[in-house]
């Protein structure tokens, strides 16, 4: 997975813009690591729908 | 001349701060015992740091956290506060200020976290017990790696007043102790009065067939040595193996998303005003948490509702459920982020088995086991919400 992109396929600049909307001024030097961690979060969001069907046995 | 517990704790990066406070009685149920508290418990006259410089300008606490006070009122002496992942947001106990907590058996290995310092001081025999917190597995993971008993309660069984929060919905204060009898003794002394009652349950052999060993997700990626230790112990319990519940992987993801969402809410003001007060890794993770959409959160809550309902139905059939606490042996630091071909980095798997249980809110006792080669590991002994008295009683019966 390309962890330099956010879940909507955005660039680092887009991530920075989205953080600014939340009142957070993210330093450009932080952005690559923020994007990497965001990739982990994106994986988790994808797993939310990974195995919802079925019941306990 | 032999070293003091504080010296040993400091040398191994288990200590946050030396904050000694005497027992308030010499005759209580914990008289003569010593303890440490994770660095996020309030101690009167001290700033509550939670392993982070972001709180350094805060005023000192006016009074002890309730559990610290109750432990002292029960006769125990506080020796100091213990190392932890900054803000309790991690499973490693590699703190930018306090250092990486070394494993008591092999300093190259990790203690686990975030209550890693608390687990290590107990494992090393430096204190009778320690206070910790468990949001996603932060007592159970280090308890398993260090070979001590751990207790994550149902909500309300142990008071959380005076504790720096990470995720108010999922944070639980808890206890780590050298053995299961001490664990129960401490919980009774500092916890809800109902913990001191004797349940009319059926410990020991009478529960054969009423304990279920979780399979599926809870065996995913497991180290064969851990699997063997867990299976052997489960057979001794008379547990029924292969109890499966679907959706555990989604439940784990939901726990991750919901804790992250709340962590940002808790720290948003500081993060906006002085982001550089946070260490870089924690800051990066909290920034990401700010981007969790309401849609993602709603999806996670839907998973929580569905999974909790189906998980709780298992208790119609079983008195208790068990699973491994962690899939791996105490890892080397070098193994943490380096994946073998086709495998996931170990860091991503540290909370694999504990996070789904946190989502449901069940009380858990971490029961220490040993592999054939002598490494510590543990099972999670899981009860229905509110079954803490019986759970602790049953866990203690396993000691014999």
Interface residues (C-beta under 8 A of the other chain):
Chain A: X6 X15 X18 X19 X22 X23 X24 X25 X26 X27 X30 X33 X34 X36 X37 X38 X40 X41 X44 X45 X46 X47 X48 X49 X50 X51 X52 X53 X54 X55 X56 X57
Chain B: X243 X244 X245 X246 X247 X248 X249 X250 X252 X253 X254 X256 X257 X260 X268 X271 X272 X275 X280 X281 X283 X284 X285 X287 X288 X289 X290 X291 X292 X296 X299 X300 X303 X306 X310 X311 X313 X314 X348
